[in-house]
Amino acid sequence: INDIIPYNPTAENIARWVVNQFEECYKVEVRESEGNVAQAIDETKIVGIENLVM
């Protein structure tokens, strides 16, 4: 991973990198350990997001 990602490969950065690499991917979770999860979401890729109730 150090040779692929052009910045510090933290769980947060890995999740963000994966979301940015794949057009169909809008959400990624990277688990560093049990109970420790980094998440990246690209809301611009979610079709119909304007209709979601959060």
C-alpha positions in Angstrom: 0.0 0.0 0.0 2.9 2.4 0.7 3.9 2.1 -3.0 0.3 2.7 -4.3 -1.2 5.5 -2.2 0.8 8.8 -2.6 0.3 9.9 1.0 0.3 8.5 4.6 -1.6 5.2 4.4 -3.8 5.6 7.4 -7.2 3.8 7.5 -8.9 7.1 6.8 -6.7 7.8 3.8 -7.0 4.2 2.5 -10.8 4.4 2.6 -10.9 7.8 0.9 -8.4 6.5 -1.8 -10.6 3.5 -2.6 -13.8 5.6 -2.9 -11.9 7.9 -5.3 -10.5 5.1 -7.4 -13.8 3.4 -8.3 -16.7 5.3 -9.9 -19.3 2.9 -8.6 -18.0 2.9 -5.1 -19.5 5.6 -2.8 -18.8 4.1 0.7 -15.8 2.2 2.2 -15.1 1.0 5.7 -11.6 0.1 6.7 -11.2 -1.8 10.0 -7.9 -1.2 11.8 -9.0 -3.5 14.6 -12.2 -4.6 16.3 -14.2 -1.6 17.1 -11.9 0.8 15.2 -13.3 1.7 11.8 -12.5 4.4 9.4 -15.2 5.3 6.9 -15.3 7.4 3.7 -18.5 8.4 1.9 -18.7 10.3 -1.4 -22.3 11.6 -1.3 -22.0 13.0 -4.8 -22.0 9.4 -6.1 -25.3 8.4 -4.3 -28.2 8.4 -6.8 -31.3 9.8 -5.3 -29.6 11.2 -2.2 -31.9 14.2 -2.3 -34.8 11.8 -1.4 -33.0 10.2 1.6 -34.1 10.9 5.1 -31.2 11.0 7.5 
